[in-house]
Amino acid sequence: MSDDPHNGWRDDYLFAWSCALNVNLYDDDPGPRQMVVGGPGEQRTVDRRQRLIDAYARDVLVHVDAELDRLATVVAEVKRKHAERAARDAP
């Protein structure tokens, strides 16, 4: 990842990682599992976890200024870390 043109890729990755952690943190909060979203005339009920995922995914897009190369760098790092962990945890 050292040849990445965006020098702040670690910041982008850590922001996305913290958003993912927050989904799990807030999903465990007590309360109704369903939420009503939308404005008048277009309200619908959604699962709380799906709403959290949507909100944090939007936060990540805003954080990376919706730049595809920055988002792709975050995804590549997530995949790399996942493969690294899977190899380490393999029997």
Backbone as a chain_set.jsonl record, in Angstrom:
{"seq": "MSDDPHNGWRDDYLFAWSCALNVNLYDDDPGPRQMVVGGPGEQRTVDRRQRLIDAYARDVLVHVDAELDRLATVVAEVKRKHAERAARDAP", "coords": {"N": [[0.814, -1.186, 0.0], [2.171, 1.1, 0.036], [2.651, 2.478, -2.302], [0.428, 3.922, -2.745], [-1.371, 6.687, -3.97], [-2.815, 8.373, -2.351], [-2.026, 9.77, 0.544], [-3.267, 9.668, 3.018], [-4.43, 7.19, 3.495], [-4.418, 5.439, 5.668], [-5.768, 6.848, 7.642], [-8.276, 6.983, 6.414], [-8.89, 4.245, 6.366], [-8.912, 3.652, 9.135], [-11.029, 5.268, 9.946], [-13.196, 4.064, 8.583], [-13.058, 1.551, 9.788], [-13.664, 2.229, 12.457], [-16.285, 3.051, 12.112], [-17.489, 0.619, 11.399], [-17.154, -0.764, 13.799], [-18.796, 0.786, 15.43], [-21.314, 0.199, 14.384], [-21.758, -2.403, 15.364], [-21.572, -1.826, 18.108], [-23.731, 0.009, 18.648], [-25.853, -1.444, 17.672], [-26.391, -3.304, 19.577], [-27.728, -1.926, 21.511], [-30.427, -1.484, 23.849], [-33.923, -1.608, 23.035], [-36.384, -1.019, 20.422], [-36.212, -3.224, 17.582], [-36.919, -2.48, 15.092], [-37.187, 0.391, 12.982], [-38.766, 3.446, 12.101], [-38.439, 5.176, 9.161], [-37.893, 7.949, 6.889], [-39.709, 10.598, 5.229], [-42.819, 12.489, 5.57], [-45.468, 10.72, 4.093], [-43.77, 8.956, 2.837], [-42.839, 7.091, 4.574], [-41.297, 4.216, 6.03], [-40.711, 1.012, 7.507], [-37.715, -0.192, 8.852], [-35.07, -2.513, 9.585], [-33.143, -2.01, 12.501], [-30.339, -2.525, 12.499], [-29.753, -2.529, 9.738], [-30.3, 0.135, 9.181], [-28.312, 1.409, 10.697], [-26.021, 0.444, 9.372], [-26.406, 1.625, 6.871], [-26.281, 4.37, 7.581], [-23.641, 4.628, 8.609], [-22.171, 3.787, 6.404], [-22.687, 5.85, 4.647], [-21.416, 7.885, 6.067], [-18.743, 7.067, 5.768], [-18.456, 7.37, 2.985], [-18.725, 10.161, 2.797], [-16.505, 10.91, 4.306], [-14.354, 10.054, 2.682], [-14.69, 11.744, 0.629], [-16.241, 10.767, -1.432], [-14.494, 9.663, -3.26], [-13.48, 7.359, -5.515], [-11.004, 6.008, -5.724], [-9.894, 6.316, -3.165], [-11.794, 4.983, -1.609], [-11.575, 2.427, -2.72], [-8.986, 1.806, -1.909], [-9.335, 1.578, 0.843], [-11.052, -0.651, 0.885], [-9.338, -2.586, -0.227], [-7.404, -2.734, 1.798], [-8.961, -3.699, 3.912], [-9.634, -6.236, 2.891], [-7.05, -7.328, 2.734], [-6.267, -7.377, 5.44], [-8.246, -9.076, 6.426], [-7.658, -11.489, 5.077], [-5.125, -11.931, 6.115], [-5.705, -12.317, 8.838], [-7.379, -14.583, 8.631], [-5.552, -16.453, 7.669], [-3.8, -16.602, 9.809], [-5.484, -17.573, 11.815], [-6.172, -20.032, 10.858], [-6.452, -23.602, 11.153]], "CA": [[0.0, 0.0, 0.0], [3.043, 2.27, 0.118], [2.626, 3.233, -3.552], [-0.879, 4.554, -2.836], [-1.22, 8.125, -4.164], [-3.482, 9.104, -1.269], [-1.199, 9.557, 1.729], [-4.075, 9.483, 4.213], [-5.221, 5.96, 3.408], [-4.564, 4.856, 7.009], [-6.845, 7.6, 8.281], [-9.515, 6.516, 5.787], [-9.123, 2.882, 6.836], [-9.286, 3.691, 10.551], [-12.374, 5.841, 10.044], [-14.136, 3.017, 8.17], [-13.003, 0.527, 10.829], [-14.406, 2.714, 13.62], [-17.708, 3.016, 11.753], [-17.921, -0.772, 11.497], [-17.261, -1.076, 15.231], [-19.966, 1.474, 15.961], [-22.516, -0.547, 14.001], [-21.929, -3.468, 16.348], [-21.78, -1.23, 19.421], [-25.064, 0.58, 18.782], [-26.855, -2.449, 17.344], [-26.695, -4.028, 20.81], [-28.493, -1.088, 22.431], [-31.802, -1.93, 24.073], [-34.941, -0.858, 22.318], [-37.018, -1.718, 19.301], [-35.34, -3.67, 16.486], [-37.409, -1.851, 13.873], [-37.227, 1.852, 13.025], [-39.529, 4.093, 11.046], [-37.602, 6.175, 8.501], [-38.515, 8.624, 5.757], [-40.523, 11.773, 5.507], [-44.266, 12.301, 5.443], [-45.905, 10.117, 2.836], [-42.819, 7.957, 2.332], [-42.277, 6.383, 5.718], [-41.264, 2.759, 5.986], [-40.068, 0.4, 8.658], [-36.489, -0.903, 8.5], [-34.32, -3.102, 10.678], [-32.211, -1.04, 13.084], [-28.978, -2.811, 12.034], [-29.635, -2.048, 8.357], [-30.262, 1.602, 9.238], [-26.977, 1.777, 11.161], [-25.077, 0.178, 8.275], [-26.617, 2.673, 5.866], [-25.792, 5.652, 8.1], [-22.175, 4.634, 8.691], [-21.644, 3.712, 5.039], [-22.74, 7.227, 4.135], [-20.346, 8.626, 6.74], [-17.477, 6.699, 5.116], [-18.43, 8.034, 1.673], [-18.46, 11.587, 3.018], [-15.125, 11.028, 4.788], [-13.412, 9.902, 1.564], [-15.145, 12.681, -0.415], [-16.792, 9.934, -2.505], [-13.433, 9.386, -4.236], [-13.444, 5.922, -5.725], [-9.678, 5.45, -5.44], [-9.734, 6.243, -1.715], [-12.658, 3.906, -1.131], [-10.973, 1.168, -3.172], [-7.824, 1.56, -1.057], [-9.877, 1.08, 2.112], [-11.536, -2.021, 0.637], [-8.165, -3.45, -0.403], [-6.788, -2.941, 3.111], [-9.858, -4.582, 4.66], [-9.442, -7.583, 2.35], [-5.716, -7.785, 3.121], [-6.286, -7.699, 6.865], [-9.099, -10.253, 6.602], [-6.885, -12.655, 4.625], [-4.045, -12.107, 7.086], [-6.296, -12.896, 10.046], [-7.834, -15.936, 8.304], [-4.361, -17.325, 7.574], [-3.259, -16.759, 11.154], [-6.42, -18.354, 12.619], [-6.43, -21.335, 10.24], [-5.874, -24.707, 11.926]], "C": [[0.862, 1.256, 0.0], [3.052, 3.091, -1.164], [1.276, 3.92, -3.763], [-0.712, 6.068, -2.974], [-1.877, 8.952, -3.058], [-2.751, 8.798, 0.029], [-2.004, 9.297, 2.996], [-4.868, 8.196, 4.226], [-5.402, 5.319, 4.779], [-5.688, 5.548, 7.772], [-8.198, 7.153, 7.726], [-9.881, 5.131, 6.298], [-9.585, 2.883, 8.294], [-10.669, 4.287, 10.76], [-13.412, 4.786, 9.682], [-14.211, 1.92, 9.229], [-13.809, 0.966, 12.053], [-15.905, 2.748, 13.34], [-18.262, 1.595, 11.865], [-18.075, -1.191, 12.957], [-18.499, -0.43, 15.84], [-21.265, 0.786, 15.568], [-22.782, -1.631, 15.036], [-22.23, -2.911, 17.736], [-23.221, -0.773, 19.588], [-26.174, -0.407, 18.426], [-27.274, -3.225, 18.586], [-27.485, -3.19, 21.816], [-29.888, -1.664, 22.641], [-32.769, -1.076, 23.266], [-35.471, -1.639, 21.139], [-36.017, -2.076, 18.205], [-35.745, -3.036, 15.163], [-37.466, -0.342, 14.067], [-38.092, 2.351, 11.877], [-38.657, 5.198, 10.476], [-38.377, 6.804, 7.353], [-39.365, 9.787, 6.2], [-41.998, 11.474, 5.368], [-44.626, 11.728, 4.069], [-44.964, 9.076, 2.27], [-42.154, 7.189, 3.464], [-42.328, 4.873, 5.494], [-40.51, 2.27, 7.208], [-38.86, -0.392, 8.181], [-35.869, -1.488, 9.765], [-33.288, -2.099, 11.185], [-30.783, -1.26, 12.586], [-28.773, -2.302, 10.604], [-29.557, -0.526, 8.312], [-28.896, 2.088, 9.707], [-25.936, 1.573, 10.067], [-25.192, 1.264, 7.22], [-26.03, 4.009, 6.331], [-24.265, 5.699, 8.12], [-21.528, 4.498, 7.312], [-21.649, 5.103, 4.397], [-21.649, 8.085, 4.77], [-18.987, 8.337, 6.098], [-17.377, 7.378, 3.759], [-18.137, 9.519, 1.801], [-17.001, 11.781, 3.428], [-14.11, 10.95, 3.641], [-13.792, 10.802, 0.383], [-15.674, 11.952, -1.643], [-15.776, 9.678, -3.629], [-13.238, 7.875, -4.329], [-12.081, 5.322, -5.393], [-9.425, 5.34, -3.934], [-10.574, 5.12, -1.128], [-12.085, 2.544, -1.515], [-9.747, 0.817, -2.331], [-8.266, 1.025, 0.294], [-10.33, -0.367, 1.953], [-10.365, -2.989, 0.493], [-7.498, -3.737, 0.935], [-7.65, -3.857, 3.979], [-9.673, -6.026, 4.189], [-8.086, -8.156, 2.757], [-5.691, -8.209, 4.584], [-7.144, -8.933, 7.15], [-8.348, -11.525, 6.209], [-5.76, -12.967, 5.603], [-4.57, -12.783, 8.358], [-6.765, -14.323, 9.798], [-6.67, -16.893, 8.234], [-3.784, -17.596, 8.963], [-4.148, -17.662, 12.009], [-6.71, -19.729, 12.042], [-5.778, -22.446, 11.066], [-4.61, -25.243, 11.288]], "O": [[0.332, 2.366, -0.033], [3.414, 4.267, -1.141], [1.012, 4.443, -4.845], [0.008, 6.679, -2.184], [-1.521, 10.114, -2.86], [-2.849, 7.689, 0.554], [-1.465, 8.752, 3.959], [-5.89, 8.114, 4.908], [-6.441, 4.711, 5.033], [-6.467, 4.896, 8.467], [-9.153, 6.968, 8.48], [-11.038, 4.868, 6.624], [-10.541, 2.192, 8.644], [-11.401, 3.861, 11.653], [-14.404, 4.625, 10.394], [-15.292, 1.418, 9.533], [-14.553, 0.168, 12.624], [-16.708, 2.499, 14.239], [-19.369, 1.391, 12.364], [-19.023, -1.894, 13.308], [-19.173, -1.036, 16.673], [-22.222, 0.788, 16.343], [-23.902, -1.762, 15.529], [-23.054, -3.468, 18.461], [-23.87, -1.13, 20.571], [-27.318, -0.222, 18.839], [-28.387, -3.747, 18.645], [-27.871, -3.699, 22.869], [-30.466, -2.259, 21.731], [-32.45, 0.045, 22.871], [-35.062, -2.772, 20.887], [-35.085, -1.318, 17.936], [-34.97, -3.061, 14.207], [-37.751, 0.147, 15.16], [-38.137, 1.74, 10.809], [-38.186, 6.063, 11.215], [-39.388, 6.265, 6.901], [-39.695, 9.941, 7.376], [-42.387, 10.341, 5.082], [-44.15, 12.195, 3.035], [-45.316, 8.38, 1.318], [-41.034, 6.697, 3.318], [-43.245, 4.336, 4.874], [-39.773, 3.017, 7.851], [-38.953, -1.167, 7.229], [-36.118, -1.011, 10.873], [-32.635, -1.419, 10.393], [-30.082, -0.294, 12.283], [-27.738, -1.713, 10.296], [-28.828, 0.037, 7.495], [-28.374, 3.07, 9.179], [-25.073, 2.425, 9.857], [-24.181, 1.766, 6.73], [-25.361, 4.697, 5.561], [-23.665, 6.688, 7.7], [-20.448, 5.042, 7.082], [-20.712, 5.471, 3.689], [-21.03, 8.91, 4.099], [-18.178, 9.246, 5.907], [-16.322, 7.91, 3.413], [-17.383, 10.076, 1.003], [-16.337, 12.705, 2.956], [-13.125, 11.689, 3.628], [-13.278, 10.638, -0.724], [-15.571, 12.455, -2.762], [-16.147, 9.501, -4.79], [-12.881, 7.213, -3.355], [-12.015, 4.228, -4.831], [-8.809, 4.376, -3.479], [-10.116, 4.389, -0.25], [-12.112, 1.611, -0.712], [-9.501, -0.361, -2.069], [-7.639, 0.114, 0.835], [-10.025, -1.212, 2.795], [-10.402, -4.093, 1.035], [-7.07, -4.864, 1.183], [-7.121, -4.701, 4.703], [-9.568, -6.936, 5.011], [-7.985, -9.338, 3.088], [-5.161, -9.267, 4.926], [-6.806, -9.741, 8.015], [-8.396, -12.523, 6.928], [-5.477, -14.132, 5.884], [-3.947, -13.706, 8.883], [-6.577, -15.19, 10.652], [-6.777, -18.032, 8.69], [-3.331, -18.705, 9.246], [-3.646, -18.429, 12.831], [-7.42, -20.519, 12.664], [-4.69, -22.264, 11.613], [-4.0, -26.174, 11.813]]}, "num_chains": 1, "name": "protein.A"}
